[in-house]
């Protein structure tokens, strides 16, 4: 667990500093991540993924909307649906946040033997509650990954 702590601390550290300069925190980063991953994501889906209350999301989302990082549109088939899209500013900021994290991941995986990357991905999937595995699939986070439980 200690290794996991230090890895997470260093993985989030650079992004935290950038977020703080904007008056944001990790919740803002999470929203930006998923809105960039799935443009047009309904607010309801984001609530399910993040497992936070509407009130918590509302505060974070309001700041992202007010500062021009995210825009919200009404659903086409269901006018009650609120769909989220990153703006150019939001995509650029997210790319900056992700660059250091992606470099850290790429360097760590690059130092592994060829089979190591798949094993790391299997480990991470195994860490996720099984009830969320379908969400991982819908977000295309498990493409070409054989489940460690079905080997």
C-alpha positions, -999 to +999 in steps of 0.1 A: +000+000+000+029+023+007+040+021-030+005+028-041+005+059-019+037+073-032+028+065-068-005+083-064+011+113-047+036+118-074+010+110-102-013+138-089+013+162-077+021+181-109-015+183-119-025+195-085-001+225-087-016+235-121-051+231-108-044+252-077-032+281-099-067+281-115-085+278-081-094+242-089-089+209-072-089+172-081-127+171-085-124+196-113-097+174-129-119+144-127-148+162-144-124+175-171-110+141-177-144+124-183-159+153-203-128+152-226-129+114-228-166+113-237-178+146-252-215+149-248-216+129-216-248+134-197-245+149-162-263+118-149-236+095-163-209+117-147-226+114-113-227+076-117-190+074-126-177+098-099-201+085-072-207+120-058-238+139-050-255+163-073-246+191-049-209+183-050-209+181-088-230+213-091-203+234-074-174+220-094-194+221-127-205+256-121-169+268-117-159+250-149-188+264-168-183+300-154-146+299-163-152+287-198-137+252-195-169+232-201-202+240-218-235+224-213-261+216-240-296+203-239-301+167-251-315+162-285-341+135-278-346+144-241-347+181-234-342+174-197-308+158-203-278+180-198-248+171-220-213+182-212-186+193-236-151+206-231-145+240-247-112+247-266-100+262-233-110+231-214-094+207-239-061+228-238-061+228-200-068+191-198-040+184-223-016+204-201-028+185-170-025+152-187+009+157-203+029+152-171+008+123-160+009+106-193+047+110-194+050+095-159+029+065-170+046+061-203+081+061-186+070+035-160+054+012-185+083+017-210+106+003-183+086-030-181+090-061-202+066-063-232+040-083-212+042-058-183+019-032-197-010-056-201-003-070-166-004-034-151-037-028-169-051-061-157-041-052-121-058-018-124-090-033-137-089-059-109-086-030-084-119-016-097-151-028-081-166-055-103-199-036-105-181-009-124-164-031-150-192-025-175-186+013-171-149+007-179-160-012-210-184+016-221-156+042-216-133+020-238-108+016-209-106-022-213-101-025-251-079-055-260-075-065-224-083-100-213-097-101-178-073-116-153-102-136-140-108-153-174-072-164-182 
